[in-house]
Amino acid sequence: MSRLFPDVLNKKGMEYLKDKRFSEAIMCFKKAIAMNGKYTEAYVNLGITYSDAGLTEEAVKAFTKASVLDPLYMDKFGIDLNQRKAPEEQRLVREAENFFKKGNFHKAADLVEEALRLRPNYPDFRNFAGEIYLKMNRTEKARYHFEKALEINPAFDKAKQNLSTVLYLKGLEFFGDGMTAEMLTIWRKALKVYPKNDFLRLNVNVEFTKAVFEAKCENCEKFSATEFKYCPFCGLEK
């Protein structure tokens, strides 16, 4: 039965490709190849997906591997690399990635926004835009793009992780303003978005315990049990 799994993954990948959900399609084809390293059709489909996503170099590698496994694959699948040029929006994102690596976040943001005008419903572009704005400390703008990415693809794990980070930072802002209840509320929302954030879960548990069972002294800013009338650290009356 396990020999059928690569075929099932390949078929699922084709369904994602048909809907232009490139990230999921690539994942399916890669898993199929991991289970069967000689699965020529999966390599071809992976190449087509990369090509349609504008990742020409990756597409060539996949097609080359397929040609090694089956020299007749070109005729069999009718692949013409010359007709698979990277679309304009992908070129813009590639440029944005180069500026991002160099730390020129403003230029990267301009380029990715231009790419989004051409292709507004591509979740990978949205997530990348969010990561750029996060580096620029523009958290609300970053949050907008992460939420848009998840609106387009609710299963986009990286966007979930990034949105969770933005919400965590927002919680810290509330904490800095002395708004513990609001901080806990937004941190719980962050955990709902990305439950795998163990660090955030620990912080929520600790802060919730402090908020319910302990009080912060206005003088020394240390926490003590709410049942104490005086701060055991500095003696200030609560």
C-alpha atoms as an extended CHARMM CRD file, in Angstrom:
* protein
*
       238  EXT
         1         1  MET       CA              0.0000000000        0.0000000000        0.0000000000  PROA      1               0.0000000000
         2         2  SER       CA              2.8500000000        2.3960000000        0.8110000000  PROA      2               0.0000000000
         3         3  ARG       CA              3.9680000000        2.2690000000       -2.8520000000  PROA      3               0.0000000000
         4         4  LEU       CA              0.8260000000        4.2180000000       -3.7280000000  PROA      4               0.0000000000
         5         5  PHE       CA              1.7170000000        7.1520000000       -1.5000000000  PROA      5               0.0000000000
         6         6  PRO       CA              3.9990000000        8.9620000000       -4.0010000000  PROA      6               0.0000000000
         7         7  ASP       CA              1.2310000000        8.7750000000       -6.6100000000  PROA      7               0.0000000000
         8         8  VAL       CA             -1.2850000000       10.2000000000       -4.1560000000  PROA      8               0.0000000000
         9         9  LEU       CA              1.0740000000       13.0530000000       -3.2780000000  PROA      9               0.0000000000
        10        10  ASN       CA              1.7710000000       13.7380000000       -6.9480000000  PROA      10              0.0000000000
        11        11  LYS       CA             -1.9570000000       13.8850000000       -7.6790000000  PROA      11              0.0000000000
        12        12  LYS       CA             -2.5380000000       16.1990000000       -4.7220000000  PROA      12              0.0000000000
        13        13  GLY       CA              0.2900000000       18.4020000000       -5.9280000000  PROA      13              0.0000000000
        14        14  MET       CA             -1.3620000000       18.7100000000       -9.3290000000  PROA      14              0.0000000000
        15        15  GLU       CA             -4.5910000000       19.8300000000       -7.6650000000  PROA      15              0.0000000000
        16        16  TYR       CA             -2.6800000000       22.5550000000       -5.8060000000  PROA      16              0.0000000000
        17        17  LEU       CA             -0.8890000000       23.5450000000       -9.0160000000  PROA      17              0.0000000000
        18        18  LYS       CA             -4.2040000000       23.8790000000      -10.8220000000  PROA      18              0.0000000000
        19        19  ASP       CA             -5.3170000000       26.3530000000       -8.1270000000  PROA      19              0.0000000000
        20        20  LYS       CA             -1.9330000000       28.1390000000       -8.3460000000  PROA      20              0.0000000000
        21        21  ARG       CA             -1.1450000000       27.2120000000       -4.7400000000  PROA      21              0.0000000000
        22        22  PHE       CA              2.5170000000       26.7900000000       -5.5440000000  PROA      22              0.0000000000
        23        23  SER       CA              3.9090000000       26.3490000000       -2.0280000000  PROA      23              0.0000000000
        24        24  GLU       CA              1.6350000000       23.3980000000       -1.2690000000  PROA      24              0.0000000000
        25        25  ALA       CA              2.2060000000       21.8780000000       -4.7130000000  PROA      25              0.0000000000
        26        26  ILE       CA              5.9830000000       22.0440000000       -4.3270000000  PROA      26              0.0000000000
        27        27  MET       CA              5.7230000000       20.4120000000       -0.9110000000  PROA      27              0.0000000000
        28        28  CYS       CA              3.6610000000       17.5230000000       -2.3000000000  PROA      28              0.0000000000
        29        29  PHE       CA              6.0130000000       16.8670000000       -5.2200000000  PROA      29              0.0000000000
        30        30  LYS       CA              9.0650000000       17.0070000000       -2.9500000000  PROA      30              0.0000000000
        31        31  LYS       CA              7.4940000000       14.5080000000       -0.5590000000  PROA      31              0.0000000000
        32        32  ALA       CA              6.6560000000       12.1990000000       -3.4600000000  PROA      32              0.0000000000
        33        33  ILE       CA             10.2710000000       12.4160000000       -4.6660000000  PROA      33              0.0000000000
        34        34  ALA       CA             11.5730000000       11.7760000000       -1.1410000000  PROA      34              0.0000000000
        35        35  MET       CA              9.5910000000        8.5280000000       -1.1160000000  PROA      35              0.0000000000
        36        36  ASN       CA             10.5910000000        7.5830000000       -4.6610000000  PROA      36              0.0000000000
        37        37  GLY       CA             13.7960000000        9.1620000000       -5.9200000000  PROA      37              0.0000000000
        38        38  LYS       CA             13.1730000000        7.8790000000       -9.4580000000  PROA      38              0.0000000000
        39        39  TYR       CA              9.7040000000        9.3640000000       -9.7990000000  PROA      39              0.0000000000
        40        40  THR       CA             10.2380000000       11.1680000000      -13.1220000000  PROA      40              0.0000000000
        41        41  GLU       CA              6.7250000000       12.5500000000      -13.3770000000  PROA      41              0.0000000000
        42        42  ALA       CA              6.9810000000       14.1710000000       -9.9370000000  PROA      42              0.0000000000
        43        43  TYR       CA             10.2520000000       15.8440000000      -10.9830000000  PROA      43              0.0000000000
        44        44  VAL       CA              8.5800000000       17.1370000000      -14.1310000000  PROA      44              0.0000000000
        45        45  ASN       CA              5.5920000000       18.4420000000      -12.1760000000  PROA      45              0.0000000000
        46        46  LEU       CA              7.9420000000       20.0350000000       -9.6720000000  PROA      46              0.0000000000
        47        47  GLY       CA              9.7270000000       21.7480000000      -12.5480000000  PROA      47              0.0000000000
        48        48  ILE       CA              6.4560000000       22.9880000000      -14.0100000000  PROA      48              0.0000000000
        49        49  THR       CA              5.4010000000       24.3550000000      -10.6250000000  PROA      49              0.0000000000
        50        50  TYR       CA              8.7010000000       26.1420000000      -10.0960000000  PROA      50              0.0000000000
        51        51  SER       CA              8.4700000000       27.5260000000      -13.6060000000  PROA      51              0.0000000000
        52        52  ASP       CA              4.9120000000       28.7910000000      -13.1520000000  PROA      52              0.0000000000
        53        53  ALA       CA              5.9740000000       30.3700000000       -9.8550000000  PROA      53              0.0000000000
        54        54  GLY       CA              8.7800000000       32.1690000000      -11.6390000000  PROA      54              0.0000000000
        55        55  LEU       CA             11.5810000000       30.1400000000      -10.0220000000  PROA      55              0.0000000000
        56        56  THR       CA             13.3600000000       29.3880000000      -13.2720000000  PROA      56              0.0000000000
        57        57  GLU       CA             16.6440000000       28.1200000000      -11.8110000000  PROA      57              0.0000000000
        58        58  GLU       CA             14.8650000000       25.6230000000       -9.5740000000  PROA      58              0.0000000000
        59        59  ALA       CA             12.7060000000       24.5520000000      -12.5150000000  PROA      59              0.0000000000
        60        60  VAL       CA             15.7580000000       23.8220000000      -14.6540000000  PROA      60              0.0000000000
        61        61  LYS       CA             17.2610000000       21.6730000000      -11.8830000000  PROA      61              0.0000000000
        62        62  ALA       CA             14.0620000000       19.6450000000      -11.5810000000  PROA      62              0.0000000000
        63        63  PHE       CA             13.7500000000       19.2050000000      -15.3520000000  PROA      63              0.0000000000
        64        64  THR       CA             17.4240000000       18.2350000000      -15.6040000000  PROA      64              0.0000000000
        65        65  LYS       CA             16.9340000000       15.5370000000      -12.9800000000  PROA      65              0.0000000000
        66        66  ALA       CA             13.8990000000       14.2810000000      -14.8640000000  PROA      66              0.0000000000
        67        67  SER       CA             15.8830000000       14.1580000000      -18.1200000000  PROA      67              0.0000000000
        68        68  VAL       CA             18.5830000000       12.0630000000      -16.4320000000  PROA      68              0.0000000000
        69        69  LEU       CA             15.9530000000        9.6020000000      -15.2110000000  PROA      69              0.0000000000
        70        70  ASP       CA             14.1360000000        9.5850000000      -18.5670000000  PROA      70              0.0000000000
        71        71  PRO       CA             15.9150000000       11.1690000000      -21.5750000000  PROA      71              0.0000000000
        72        72  LEU       CA             12.6590000000       11.1840000000      -23.5410000000  PROA      72              0.0000000000
        73        73  TYR       CA             10.7890000000       13.3020000000      -20.9930000000  PROA      73              0.0000000000
        74        74  MET       CA             10.8200000000       16.4060000000      -23.2180000000  PROA      74              0.0000000000
        75        75  ASP       CA              8.8150000000       14.6630000000      -25.9240000000  PROA      75              0.0000000000
        76        76  LYS       CA              6.6930000000       12.8090000000      -23.4090000000  PROA      76              0.0000000000
        77        77  PHE       CA              5.6060000000       15.8530000000      -21.4090000000  PROA      77              0.0000000000
        78        78  GLY       CA              6.0280000000       18.5600000000      -24.0440000000  PROA      78              0.0000000000
        79        79  ILE       CA              8.1460000000       20.8500000000      -21.8650000000  PROA      79              0.0000000000
        80        80  ASP       CA              9.5550000000       23.9660000000      -23.5250000000  PROA      80              0.0000000000
        81        81  LEU       CA             11.7670000000       25.9490000000      -21.1630000000  PROA      81              0.0000000000
        82        82  ASN       CA             12.0700000000       28.8060000000      -23.6380000000  PROA      82              0.0000000000
        83        83  GLN       CA              8.3670000000       29.5230000000      -23.2050000000  PROA      83              0.0000000000
        84        84  ARG       CA              8.6180000000       29.5230000000      -19.4230000000  PROA      84              0.0000000000
        85        85  LYS       CA             10.1120000000       32.8910000000      -18.6410000000  PROA      85              0.0000000000
        86        86  ALA       CA              9.9010000000       34.3450000000      -15.1540000000  PROA      86              0.0000000000
        87        87  PRO       CA              6.9110000000       36.7180000000      -14.9250000000  PROA      87              0.0000000000
        88        88  GLU       CA              7.5310000000       40.3860000000      -14.1780000000  PROA      88              0.0000000000
        89        89  GLU       CA              6.2640000000       40.1500000000      -10.5950000000  PROA      89              0.0000000000
        90        90  GLN       CA              8.7020000000       37.3270000000       -9.8360000000  PROA      90              0.0000000000
        91        91  ARG       CA             11.5710000000       39.3900000000      -11.2350000000  PROA      91              0.0000000000
        92        92  LEU       CA             10.5700000000       42.2580000000       -8.9580000000  PROA      92              0.0000000000
        93        93  VAL       CA             10.4860000000       39.9820000000       -5.9180000000  PROA      93              0.0000000000
        94        94  ARG       CA             13.9070000000       38.5720000000       -6.7980000000  PROA      94              0.0000000000
        95        95  GLU       CA             15.2570000000       42.1270000000       -6.8590000000  PROA      95              0.0000000000
        96        96  ALA       CA             13.4970000000       42.8260000000       -3.5640000000  PROA      96              0.0000000000
        97        97  GLU       CA             15.1520000000       39.7620000000       -2.0330000000  PROA      97              0.0000000000
        98        98  ASN       CA             18.5850000000       41.0500000000       -3.0470000000  PROA      98              0.0000000000
        99        99  PHE       CA             17.9370000000       44.4690000000       -1.4810000000  PROA      99              0.0000000000
       100       100  PHE       CA             16.5010000000       42.7560000000        1.6030000000  PROA      100             0.0000000000
       101       101  LYS       CA             19.7010000000       40.7330000000        2.0740000000  PROA      101             0.0000000000
       102       102  LYS       CA             21.7250000000       43.9480000000        1.7970000000  PROA      102             0.0000000000
       103       103  GLY       CA             19.6110000000       45.6370000000        4.4580000000  PROA      103             0.0000000000
       104       104  ASN       CA             17.9770000000       48.1080000000        2.0660000000  PROA      104             0.0000000000
       105       105  PHE       CA             14.4670000000       47.4420000000        3.3580000000  PROA      105             0.0000000000
       106       106  HSD       CA             12.8480000000       50.5610000000        1.8910000000  PROA      106             0.0000000000
       107       107  LYS       CA             13.8740000000       49.6180000000       -1.6550000000  PROA      107             0.0000000000
       108       108  ALA       CA             12.8250000000       46.0100000000       -1.0300000000  PROA      108             0.0000000000
       109       109  ALA       CA              9.4230000000       47.2100000000        0.1700000000  PROA      109             0.0000000000
       110       110  ASP       CA              8.9110000000       49.3860000000       -2.9150000000  PROA      110             0.0000000000
       111       111  LEU       CA              9.7050000000       46.4680000000       -5.2330000000  PROA      111             0.0000000000
       112       112  VAL       CA              7.5210000000       43.9210000000       -3.4760000000  PROA      112             0.0000000000
       113       113  GLU       CA              4.6140000000       46.3890000000       -3.3660000000  PROA      113             0.0000000000
       114       114  GLU       CA              4.9810000000       46.8060000000       -7.1290000000  PROA      114             0.0000000000
       115       115  ALA       CA              4.9390000000       43.0040000000       -7.4850000000  PROA      115             0.0000000000
       116       116  LEU       CA              1.7870000000       42.8510000000       -5.3650000000  PROA      116             0.0000000000
       117       117  ARG       CA              0.0580000000       45.3330000000       -7.6400000000  PROA      117             0.0000000000
       118       118  LEU       CA              0.6180000000       42.8450000000      -10.4510000000  PROA      118             0.0000000000
       119       119  ARG       CA             -0.2350000000       39.7890000000       -8.3610000000  PROA      119             0.0000000000
       120       120  PRO       CA             -2.0970000000       40.7630000000       -5.1660000000  PROA      120             0.0000000000
       121       121  ASN       CA             -3.3730000000       37.2940000000       -4.3040000000  PROA      121             0.0000000000
       122       122  TYR       CA             -0.0650000000       35.4240000000       -4.0670000000  PROA      122             0.0000000000
       123       123  PRO       CA              0.4710000000       34.5290000000       -0.3650000000  PROA      123             0.0000000000
       124       124  ASP       CA              4.2650000000       34.1610000000       -0.6310000000  PROA      124             0.0000000000
       125       125  PHE       CA              4.5680000000       37.7820000000       -1.8110000000  PROA      125             0.0000000000
       126       126  ARG       CA              2.3000000000       38.9410000000        1.0060000000  PROA      126             0.0000000000
       127       127  ASN       CA              4.3520000000       37.0740000000        3.6030000000  PROA      127             0.0000000000
       128       128  PHE       CA              7.6120000000       38.4690000000        2.2280000000  PROA      128             0.0000000000
       129       129  ALA       CA              6.1810000000       41.9950000000        2.3010000000  PROA      129             0.0000000000
       130       130  GLY       CA              5.2580000000       41.4570000000        5.9350000000  PROA      130             0.0000000000
       131       131  GLU       CA              8.7810000000       40.2940000000        6.7630000000  PROA      131             0.0000000000
       132       132  ILE       CA             10.2280000000       43.4190000000        5.1520000000  PROA      132             0.0000000000
       133       133  TYR       CA              7.9390000000       45.7440000000        7.1100000000  PROA      133             0.0000000000
       134       134  LEU       CA              8.6970000000       43.8410000000       10.3030000000  PROA      134             0.0000000000
       135       135  LYS       CA             12.3880000000       44.6100000000        9.7710000000  PROA      135             0.0000000000
       136       136  MET       CA             11.4170000000       48.2630000000        9.3520000000  PROA      136             0.0000000000
       137       137  ASN       CA              9.5270000000       48.1200000000       12.6940000000  PROA      137             0.0000000000
       138       138  ARG       CA              6.2900000000       48.9000000000       10.8660000000  PROA      138             0.0000000000
       139       139  THR       CA              4.3760000000       46.2220000000       12.7490000000  PROA      139             0.0000000000
       140       140  GLU       CA              0.8580000000       47.2350000000       11.6990000000  PROA      140             0.0000000000
       141       141  LYS       CA              1.8360000000       47.1650000000        8.0230000000  PROA      141             0.0000000000
       142       142  ALA       CA              3.5340000000       43.7920000000        8.5790000000  PROA      142             0.0000000000
       143       143  ARG       CA              0.4480000000       42.4870000000       10.3650000000  PROA      143             0.0000000000
       144       144  TYR       CA             -1.7580000000       43.5330000000        7.4430000000  PROA      144             0.0000000000
       145       145  HSD       CA              0.3020000000       41.5310000000        4.9430000000  PROA      145             0.0000000000
       146       146  PHE       CA              0.5850000000       38.4270000000        7.1610000000  PROA      146             0.0000000000
       147       147  GLU       CA             -3.1800000000       38.4670000000        7.6870000000  PROA      147             0.0000000000
       148       148  LYS       CA             -3.7480000000       38.8640000000        3.9370000000  PROA      148             0.0000000000
       149       149  ALA       CA             -1.4150000000       35.9070000000        3.2600000000  PROA      149             0.0000000000
       150       150  LEU       CA             -3.4460000000       33.7630000000        5.6640000000  PROA      150             0.0000000000
       151       151  GLU       CA             -6.6910000000       35.0050000000        4.1800000000  PROA      151             0.0000000000
       152       152  ILE       CA             -5.4990000000       33.6880000000        0.8070000000  PROA      152             0.0000000000
       153       153  ASN       CA             -3.9380000000       30.5180000000        2.2300000000  PROA      153             0.0000000000
       154       154  PRO       CA             -5.1200000000       29.6930000000        5.7850000000  PROA      154             0.0000000000
       155       155  ALA       CA             -2.6050000000       26.8070000000        5.9810000000  PROA      155             0.0000000000
       156       156  PHE       CA              0.4620000000       28.9960000000        5.3470000000  PROA      156             0.0000000000
       157       157  ASP       CA              2.5820000000       27.9830000000        8.3600000000  PROA      157             0.0000000000
       158       158  LYS       CA              5.3030000000       30.6280000000        7.9300000000  PROA      158             0.0000000000
       159       159  ALA       CA              2.7220000000       33.4160000000        7.7690000000  PROA      159             0.0000000000
       160       160  LYS       CA              1.1090000000       32.0550000000       10.9430000000  PROA      160             0.0000000000
       161       161  GLN       CA              4.4610000000       32.1190000000       12.7070000000  PROA      161             0.0000000000
       162       162  ASN       CA              5.1670000000       35.6590000000       11.5050000000  PROA      162             0.0000000000
       163       163  LEU       CA              1.7370000000       36.9370000000       12.5160000000  PROA      163             0.0000000000
       164       164  SER       CA              2.2110000000       35.3620000000       15.9400000000  PROA      164             0.0000000000
       165       165  THR       CA              5.4870000000       37.2920000000       16.2840000000  PROA      165             0.0000000000
       166       166  VAL       CA              3.7920000000       40.5830000000       15.3680000000  PROA      166             0.0000000000
       167       167  LEU       CA              1.0450000000       39.9790000000       17.9290000000  PROA      167             0.0000000000
       168       168  TYR       CA              3.6580000000       39.1320000000       20.5470000000  PROA      168             0.0000000000
       169       169  LEU       CA              5.4060000000       42.4550000000       19.8810000000  PROA      169             0.0000000000
       170       170  LYS       CA              2.0840000000       44.2620000000       20.1160000000  PROA      170             0.0000000000
       171       171  GLY       CA              1.5680000000       42.6170000000       23.5020000000  PROA      171             0.0000000000
       172       172  LEU       CA              4.9040000000       43.9740000000       24.6740000000  PROA      172             0.0000000000
       173       173  GLU       CA              3.7340000000       47.4840000000       23.7260000000  PROA      173             0.0000000000
       174       174  PHE       CA              0.6590000000       47.0140000000       25.9170000000  PROA      174             0.0000000000
       175       175  PHE       CA              2.8730000000       45.7600000000       28.7320000000  PROA      175             0.0000000000
       176       176  GLY       CA              5.0740000000       48.8310000000       28.4230000000  PROA      176             0.0000000000
       177       177  ASP       CA              1.9690000000       50.9790000000       28.8570000000  PROA      177             0.0000000000
       178       178  GLY       CA              0.9490000000       49.0110000000       31.9550000000  PROA      178             0.0000000000
       179       179  MET       CA             -1.9530000000       47.3040000000       30.1380000000  PROA      179             0.0000000000
       180       180  THR       CA             -1.4250000000       43.7140000000       31.2970000000  PROA      180             0.0000000000
       181       181  ALA       CA             -4.9520000000       42.5250000000       30.5290000000  PROA      181             0.0000000000
       182       182  GLU       CA             -4.7120000000       43.7510000000       26.9330000000  PROA      182             0.0000000000
       183       183  MET       CA             -1.2840000000       42.1510000000       26.6160000000  PROA      183             0.0000000000
       184       184  LEU       CA             -2.6270000000       38.7650000000       27.7310000000  PROA      184             0.0000000000
       185       185  THR       CA             -5.5800000000       39.0450000000       25.3510000000  PROA      185             0.0000000000
       186       186  ILE       CA             -3.4400000000       39.6770000000       22.2870000000  PROA      186             0.0000000000
       187       187  TRP       CA             -0.8940000000       37.0270000000       23.3430000000  PROA      187             0.0000000000
       188       188  ARG       CA             -3.6810000000       34.4670000000       23.5860000000  PROA      188             0.0000000000
       189       189  LYS       CA             -4.7210000000       35.4840000000       20.0780000000  PROA      189             0.0000000000
       190       190  ALA       CA             -1.1200000000       34.9870000000       18.9440000000  PROA      190             0.0000000000
       191       191  LEU       CA             -1.1370000000       31.4700000000       20.4170000000  PROA      191             0.0000000000
       192       192  LYS       CA             -4.4020000000       30.7070000000       18.6470000000  PROA      192             0.0000000000
       193       193  VAL       CA             -2.7900000000       31.7330000000       15.3580000000  PROA      193             0.0000000000
       194       194  TYR       CA              0.3900000000       29.7140000000       15.9710000000  PROA      194             0.0000000000
       195       195  PRO       CA              0.0140000000       27.2000000000       18.8550000000  PROA      195             0.0000000000
       196       196  LYS       CA              3.5430000000       25.8450000000       18.3160000000  PROA      196             0.0000000000
       197       197  ASN       CA              5.1050000000       28.9730000000       19.8500000000  PROA      197             0.0000000000
       198       198  ASP       CA              6.3300000000       27.4350000000       23.1310000000  PROA      198             0.0000000000
       199       199  PHE       CA              8.1010000000       30.6280000000       24.2080000000  PROA      199             0.0000000000
       200       200  LEU       CA              4.8820000000       32.6160000000       23.8900000000  PROA      200             0.0000000000
       201       201  ARG       CA              2.8690000000       29.9500000000       25.7040000000  PROA      201             0.0000000000
       202       202  LEU       CA              5.3070000000       30.0770000000       28.6260000000  PROA      202             0.0000000000
       203       203  ASN       CA              5.0370000000       33.8660000000       28.7890000000  PROA      203             0.0000000000
       204       204  VAL       CA              1.2420000000       33.7490000000       28.7180000000  PROA      204             0.0000000000
       205       205  ASN       CA              1.1560000000       31.2220000000       31.5610000000  PROA      205             0.0000000000
       206       206  VAL       CA              3.6270000000       33.2060000000       33.6890000000  PROA      206             0.0000000000
       207       207  GLU       CA              1.9500000000       36.5660000000       33.1200000000  PROA      207             0.0000000000
       208       208  PHE       CA             -1.5180000000       35.1120000000       33.6890000000  PROA      208             0.0000000000
       209       209  THR       CA             -0.3520000000       33.7170000000       37.0390000000  PROA      209             0.0000000000
       210       210  LYS       CA              1.0630000000       37.1170000000       38.0090000000  PROA      210             0.0000000000
       211       211  ALA       CA             -2.0710000000       38.9400000000       36.9230000000  PROA      211             0.0000000000
       212       212  VAL       CA             -4.3880000000       36.6970000000       38.9630000000  PROA      212             0.0000000000
       213       213  PHE       CA             -2.3720000000       35.8140000000       42.0390000000  PROA      213             0.0000000000
       214       214  GLU       CA              0.2150000000       38.5660000000       42.2730000000  PROA      214             0.0000000000
       215       215  ALA       CA              0.3430000000       42.3460000000       42.1790000000  PROA      215             0.0000000000
       216       216  LYS       CA              3.1280000000       44.5930000000       40.9570000000  PROA      216             0.0000000000
       217       217  CYS       CA              4.5060000000       47.1070000000       43.4390000000  PROA      217             0.0000000000
       218       218  GLU       CA              4.3880000000       50.6730000000       42.1180000000  PROA      218             0.0000000000
       219       219  ASN       CA              7.5970000000       51.4940000000       43.9500000000  PROA      219             0.0000000000
       220       220  CYS       CA             10.0390000000       48.6170000000       43.3710000000  PROA      220             0.0000000000
       221       221  GLU       CA              8.0800000000       47.0250000000       40.4880000000  PROA      221             0.0000000000
       222       222  LYS       CA              8.3810000000       43.5450000000       41.9930000000  PROA      222             0.0000000000
       223       223  PHE       CA              5.4960000000       41.0790000000       42.1990000000  PROA      223             0.0000000000
       224       224  SER       CA              4.0950000000       39.7340000000       45.4600000000  PROA      224             0.0000000000
       225       225  ALA       CA              0.9810000000       37.8530000000       46.5460000000  PROA      225             0.0000000000
       226       226  THR       CA             -2.1750000000       39.9660000000       46.4610000000  PROA      226             0.0000000000
       227       227  GLU       CA             -3.0120000000       38.9030000000       50.0320000000  PROA      227             0.0000000000
       228       228  PHE       CA             -0.1230000000       41.0050000000       51.3890000000  PROA      228             0.0000000000
       229       229  LYS       CA             -1.1140000000       44.4970000000       52.5200000000  PROA      229             0.0000000000
       230       230  TYR       CA              2.4810000000       45.7460000000       52.3090000000  PROA      230             0.0000000000
       231       231  CYS       CA              5.1260000000       44.9770000000       49.6860000000  PROA      231             0.0000000000
       232       232  PRO       CA              7.5340000000       42.4460000000       51.2680000000  PROA      232             0.0000000000
       233       233  PHE       CA             10.3990000000       43.9380000000       49.2300000000  PROA      233             0.0000000000
       234       234  CYS       CA             10.1700000000       47.6670000000       49.9420000000  PROA      234             0.0000000000
       235       235  GLY       CA              7.3700000000       47.9700000000       52.5110000000  PROA      235             0.0000000000
       236       236  LEU       CA              5.0810000000       50.1800000000       50.4130000000  PROA      236             0.0000000000
       237       237  GLU       CA              1.3980000000       49.8820000000       51.3530000000  PROA      237             0.0000000000
       238       238  LYS       CA             -0.6880000000       48.4660000000       48.5350000000  PROA      238             0.0000000000
